[in-house]
Amino acid sequence: MAAAAAGQLIRQDFSARLGSGQAVSVNNPYGDVRLRFGGYQDELEINTVAQQPPQAAAILLEPGVVDGIYRIAPRLPADTLIAEGQRLDLVVFVPLGHNVRVRTESGVIESRGIRADIDLHSARGNIAIRGTSGSINAETGPGTIEASLLRAPPGSRQHLATSTGFIVLAVSDQLDANLELSTSAVFATEFSLRVENLPGQEPNKRATAQIGEGKADIFVESRRGEIRLLRWTGFTTVNGKPVDEDEQADTDSD
């Protein structure tokens, strides 16, 4: 543990060996959560940065297994309120094959390169997703969702939803999924959509499309925010072979 001067930044690192396929749960009401691909050896790593005002009670973190799930749940001591300027941000390196559930209040949730299913929920914060090879469930209130999706796992039912925030979804022609988009705002798209008006309902418009083979279902909903469906060309070539940009940045902790 390395600490800066009192009232500045406090950094702390944790690591754990996960059981095969063991799920991970992160519940952080005090700041952001960033997920990164953590390799192939069932080793979980957690980097924390706390902003700790003078005289404020410290946010406590003791990750561990509860009911078979590895839980990361920072908490203030009982009967203690968060101080002005106090926060705790987490970067969690998740190895292959471990599903992740994340909850925040106003904190950002960012997921990059995770190779398992993810379930992300923020009361008010923004959500960003890139390069996930598993199924995705993402929901926020007035926050935004920006997602770049790889080929959808066959048979999966994925869901992205906000109450009033906009949603930007970038997909390739190899998505292989049926899309259903719903909003009372506008659709902006680089694909062909079939749009159905739903008078008296909220959302009041539904659009559908099939991209590639319809082997999975993806539902995208914002009651009042714009939905943008874009064509993703985020692929480069290495030694003559196509490589997704997120494959090259799986362990990037920026």
Secondary structure, 3 states (H helix, E strand, C coil): CEECCCCCEEEEEEEEECCCCCCEEEEECCCCEEEEECCCCCEEEEEEEEECCCCCCCCECCCEEECCEEEECCECCCCCCCCCCCEEEEEEEECCCCCEEEEECCCCEEEECCCCCEEEEECCCCEEEECCCCCEEEEECCCCEEEEECCCCCCCEEEEEECCCCEEEEECCCCCEEEEEEECCCEEECCCCEEEECCCCCCCEEEEEEECCCCCEEEEEECCCCEEEEECCCEEEECCEEEEHHHHCCCCCC
